[in-house]
Amino acid sequence: MSQEDTLYMWVDRMDFDVLEEKENVFFARKELQIAIKHPKSATPKKQELVKELSAKYSVPEEHVVIDFLYSKKGTNESVAKVKIYKDRPKVKEASKEKNKEKPNEGESEAQTSEAK
């Protein structure tokens, strides 16, 4: 392995410590707050963090949901809040219901006046 390969592996390295871990039985999930150290690199992408956590907790990537991920100003440390579900979360279904087309204000007024 060359020196460049070793340097590249070090830059991509991401270490994280679990600050808080709660088992939420009602929602069938683990709620984690983690501190991520990423020396000499930018804030890790959410997808990279999902891969790391799914490998560590031996769950499929679809079961890991990241609520937020932000970096502390001026440091190479980030904080994230993560939820790891026992079953596949229904996040996509809930967001689809919110995004359903809503009638415009003009249409709803016209419909209500016609109904009277």
C-alpha angles and dihedrals in degrees: 000000000000126000090253091056091051091049091048092051091050093050092051092048116113122188122191135187124202108236096179133007124186129178109221103198095179093060094030095236145108117240115208135184110196138183114218124202114200108171117200093001141088126261107297118251117252092243091056090051091048090054092049094048095044089053093047096047095035096235131127116268090245090067094059118085123181114209096187141346122191138160127235110244114262096005139089092239130102136187125217137182112213136182121204113195126205089215128031108285119240093225095124094052092051093050091050090055091052092049096053112126112270120205116256118251092251092052094049092050091049091049093050093048090050091050092056 
